[in-house]
Amino acid sequence: MNEAETAHKLTSATSLGRWIGLGPYYAMFPVKFAFEIVETFSKPNSIVLDPFAGRGSSIYAAAALNRIGYGIEINPVGWLYGFVKLNPAPKDKVLKRIQSLKKDAESISKEEIESLPEFFSSCYASNVLSYLLAARRSLNWKNDRVDATVMAIILVDLHGKVRSSLSNQMRQSKAMSPDYSIRWWKDRGLHPPERDPIEFLSKKVVWRYDKGIPKLRTSEMILGDSIEEIPRLQEKLDQKQQPKVSLLFTSPPYFGISNYLKDQWIRLWVLGGPTKPVSNGDKRFTRFESKPTYQNLLYKVFKSCSELMAENAKIYIRTDARPFTFETTLSVLKDIFPNKRVEIKDQPFTKKTQTALYGDKENKPGERDIILT
Ligand SMILES: C[S@@+](CC[C@H](N)C(=O)[O-])C[C@H]1O[C@@H](n2cnc3c(N)ncnc32)[C@H](O)[C@@H]1O
């Protein structure tokens, strides 16, 4: 595909464009960029690996361009988007499942709703809350493709603009803290929107499937910690007699920038997590808050990736331009791949920077790409 073709294929007028947009995630790749990199740095039928896959754009691009993608993501929100966009369940089954949650929602008691922290009734109308509690309880999103698809559709608009989401006014990509949100809504006299969740979600499904489901090469999103999953991937590649990885394409977490547990706490709650943001509940999620641990994470992950890679594999890493993240990433990569030629490309701050998409308007120094060939 040339650039114009890629841009055309990724608009919402095509199935490819509709599914790649699932769903809002902090620090995500612009989708056109994901396609361009896969196309430029890998060949059809080759293997593309992303050990910090987020919502899986790199893997989706690989699958759409006839490569085989493997993505690993520790945050269930990103994983679910990535998994579902590679494997959406049939539309009629998804619509039926959305409908079937009505019964479960009716069995949610008033006491159960009232026992939730104040945030929830300030954010959601009570029938929406019953529906979300039912989805939280009943959807087997880790193991069932239909349930996973329903859950991913719920997550996309779980919070966002009051006119177009299930929630009171909120950013779409990043959940705010409960106390801050309650104050903010009270000061402005804002109330949760009245919605019929079944009608709301069914419309979203109809839109998402309206151009069909794209034909993709079989690829995989793995839920877990790359430190553990990459060594296991070796066995999988061997079993399937697949070649070694030819492109490592990723964007590691940026040091000290985002806490993926706090920023996604409402979505993580629907997936079964706690009823409030917990920043350090799981140490695996917070390795980007201490310098030595961050360095160690990058070292371990890239080192184990190197063991799966072909001699002439290419590496494309998008990272933060801020000195600590950038320099740590560069030195780790040079250490692990001493024989590769290094090129650095600045991606100066524009409105399109990954972290600026979906409402984060703080000024950023931009991103920097490290390319090893
Ligand atoms: C900068 S984001 C990647 C965004 C991605 N490029 C996209 O387009 O959505 C970094 C991701 O690394 C994930 N992550 C952090 N530590 C991880 C680990 N040990 N194993 C797997 N994923 C991890 C974070 O949850 C986050 O989603």
The ligand as a Tripos MOL2 file, in Angstrom:
@<TRIPOS>MOLECULE
LIG
   27    29     1     0     0
SMALL
NO_CHARGES

@<TRIPOS>ATOM
      1 C1          3.4790    3.2330   25.6740 C.3       1 LIG1
      2 S1          2.3070    1.9540   26.0160 S.3       1 LIG1
      3 C2          2.1950    1.1380   24.4550 C.3       1 LIG1
      4 C3          1.0490    1.6550   23.6360 C.3       1 LIG1
      5 C4          0.8930    0.9410   22.3120 C.3       1 LIG1
      6 N1          1.9990    1.2370   21.4140 N.3       1 LIG1
      7 C5         -0.4520    1.2990   21.6580 C.2       1 LIG1
      8 O1         -0.4550    1.7480   20.5040 O.co2     1 LIG1
      9 O2         -1.4830    1.1160   22.3070 O.co2     1 LIG1
     10 C6          3.2600    0.8100   26.9710 C.3       1 LIG1
     11 C7          2.4810   -0.4260   27.3880 C.3       1 LIG1
     12 O3          3.3700   -1.3470   28.0220 O.3       1 LIG1
     13 C8          2.5920   -2.0910   28.9390 C.3       1 LIG1
     14 N2          3.5110   -2.8110   29.8440 N.ar      1 LIG1
     15 C9          4.2470   -2.3070   30.8570 C.ar      1 LIG1
     16 N3          4.9790   -3.2670   31.4410 N.ar      1 LIG1
     17 C10         4.7300   -4.4130   30.7780 C.ar      1 LIG1
     18 C11         5.2050   -5.7510   30.9110 C.ar      1 LIG1
     19 N4          6.0720   -6.0990   31.8490 N.pl3     1 LIG1
     20 N5          4.7390   -6.6890   30.0530 N.ar      1 LIG1
     21 C12         3.8370   -6.3490   29.0970 C.ar      1 LIG1
     22 N6          3.3520   -5.0990   28.9360 N.ar      1 LIG1
     23 C13         3.7890   -4.1410   29.7560 C.ar      1 LIG1
     24 C14         1.7310   -1.0220   29.6030 C.3       1 LIG1
     25 O4          0.6150   -1.5990   30.2470 O.3       1 LIG1
     26 C15         1.3640   -0.1660   28.3850 C.3       1 LIG1
     27 O5          0.1560   -0.5860   27.8260 O.3       1 LIG1
@<TRIPOS>BOND
     1     1     2 1
     2     2     3 1
     3     2    10 1
     4     3     4 1
     5     4     5 1
     6     5     6 1
     7     5     7 1
     8     7     8 2
     9     7     9 1
    10    10    11 1
    11    11    12 1
    12    11    26 1
    13    12    13 1
    14    13    14 1
    15    13    24 1
    16    14    15 ar
    17    14    23 ar
    18    15    16 ar
    19    16    17 ar
    20    17    18 ar
    21    17    23 ar
    22    18    19 1
    23    18    20 ar
    24    20    21 ar
    25    21    22 ar
    26    22    23 ar
    27    24    25 1
    28    24    26 1
    29    26    27 1
@<TRIPOS>SUBSTRUCTURE
     1 LIG1         1 GROUP 0 **** ****
